[in-house]
Amino acid sequence: MINAKKLYNTILNDSRITDMVEDVLDAYPETVEKFPCVIFQDENQSDIEFADNLPLGDSIAVQIHIFTKALSDYATTSAIGLKVAEVMKEQFFTCRNNREVQDVADNVRHRVMYFTREVFS
């Protein structure tokens, strides 16, 4: 297996994302307190393509949550999502799902993005 954490750190520290948001996290907090916020959640990392009973690569899936306020002072989830997609695409991830989800909190907007990538040794 590859070190996916190293790959995520490249993405998490990209200035195109960090310049737009207050907080970038690699784990889902109990409550989101700073807005806008981007949360990277490692969904799955599994072996693929076997030869001689050994894996030749990894399939990686990442779920990204974007939280912001629906106020004019804050970047929109769409604007942040475009930057996230740009950075992920440069790291050869494919966006499999990108949706705005309902959030019960007042003035909070929440976007969920799901990316996958296959990495071969």
C-alpha positions as CSV (number, residue, x, y, z in Angstrom):
1,M,0.0,0.0,0.0
2,I,1.1,3.5,-0.7
3,N,1.3,6.2,1.9
4,A,-2.0,8.0,1.2
5,K,-1.5,10.4,4.1
6,K,1.5,11.9,2.2
7,L,-0.6,12.4,-0.9
8,Y,-3.4,14.0,1.2
9,N,-0.9,16.4,2.9
10,T,0.0,17.8,-0.6
11,I,-3.7,18.5,-1.2
12,L,-4.5,19.7,2.4
13,N,-1.7,22.3,2.2
14,D,-2.4,23.7,-1.3
15,S,-2.6,27.5,-1.1
16,R,-5.5,27.6,-3.5
17,I,-7.6,25.9,-0.8
18,T,-6.0,27.3,2.3
19,D,-6.3,30.9,1.1
20,M,-10.1,30.5,0.7
21,V,-11.0,28.8,4.0
22,E,-10.5,29.3,7.8
23,D,-9.8,25.6,8.5
24,V,-8.7,22.5,6.6
25,L,-9.0,19.2,8.6
26,D,-8.0,15.6,7.9
27,A,-10.6,14.2,10.3
28,Y,-14.3,15.0,10.9
29,P,-14.8,17.1,14.0
30,E,-17.7,16.8,16.5
31,T,-18.8,20.3,15.4
32,V,-17.6,22.6,12.8
33,E,-16.8,25.9,14.5
34,K,-14.8,27.8,11.9
35,F,-16.2,28.8,8.5
36,P,-15.5,28.2,5.7
37,C,-14.1,24.8,6.5
38,V,-12.9,21.9,4.3
39,I,-12.7,18.3,5.8
40,F,-10.9,15.5,4.1
41,Q,-12.1,12.0,5.1
42,D,-10.3,8.9,3.9
43,E,-13.1,6.6,2.9
44,N,-11.3,3.6,1.5
45,Q,-7.9,2.3,0.4
46,S,-7.9,-1.2,-0.9
47,D,-5.6,-3.4,-3.0
48,I,-6.2,-3.9,-6.7
49,E,-4.7,-5.8,-9.6
50,F,-3.0,-8.8,-8.2
51,A,-0.1,-10.8,-9.7
52,D,1.5,-13.8,-7.9
53,N,-1.0,-13.2,-5.1
54,L,0.4,-9.7,-4.4
55,P,-1.4,-6.4,-5.0
56,L,0.1,-4.2,-7.8
57,G,-1.8,-1.1,-6.8
58,D,-4.3,0.7,-4.5
59,S,-7.7,2.1,-5.0
60,I,-8.2,5.3,-3.0
61,A,-11.5,7.0,-2.2
62,V,-11.7,10.4,-0.4
63,Q,-14.8,12.2,0.8
64,I,-14.5,16.0,1.1
65,H,-17.0,18.1,3.1
66,I,-17.1,21.8,2.6
67,F,-19.0,24.0,5.1
68,T,-19.6,27.7,4.8
69,K,-22.1,30.3,5.8
70,A,-24.8,31.6,3.4
71,L,-23.6,35.1,4.0
72,S,-22.0,37.5,1.6
73,D,-18.7,37.7,3.5
74,Y,-18.0,34.0,3.0
75,A,-16.9,32.0,-0.1
76,T,-19.6,29.8,-1.5
77,T,-19.4,26.0,-1.4
78,S,-19.4,26.1,-5.2
79,A,-16.4,28.4,-5.4
80,I,-14.4,26.3,-2.8
81,G,-15.5,23.1,-4.5
82,L,-14.1,24.3,-7.9
83,K,-10.7,24.9,-6.3
84,V,-10.9,21.5,-4.5
85,A,-11.7,19.8,-7.8
86,E,-8.9,21.6,-9.5
87,V,-6.3,20.5,-6.9
88,M,-7.7,16.9,-6.8
89,K,-7.6,16.7,-10.6
90,E,-3.9,17.6,-10.6
91,Q,-3.3,14.7,-8.3
92,F,-5.2,12.4,-10.8
93,F,-8.3,12.0,-8.7
94,T,-11.7,11.7,-10.4
95,C,-14.8,13.3,-9.0
96,R,-17.5,10.7,-8.6
97,N,-20.1,12.7,-6.7
98,N,-20.5,16.4,-6.0
99,R,-23.6,17.6,-4.2
100,E,-25.0,20.3,-2.0
101,V,-26.7,18.7,1.0
102,Q,-29.3,20.2,3.4
103,D,-28.0,21.3,6.7
104,V,-30.3,22.1,9.6
105,A,-28.2,24.9,11.0
106,D,-29.2,28.4,10.1
107,N,-27.2,29.9,7.3
108,V,-24.9,26.9,6.9
109,R,-24.2,25.5,3.5
110,H,-22.7,22.0,3.2
111,R,-21.2,20.4,0.0
112,V,-20.0,16.8,-0.2
113,M,-17.5,15.7,-2.9
114,Y,-16.3,12.1,-3.5
115,F,-13.1,11.4,-5.3
116,T,-11.4,8.2,-6.4
117,R,-8.0,7.3,-7.8
118,E,-6.0,4.2,-8.6
119,V,-2.3,4.1,-7.9
120,F,0.0,1.5,-9.2
121,S,3.4,0.6,-7.8
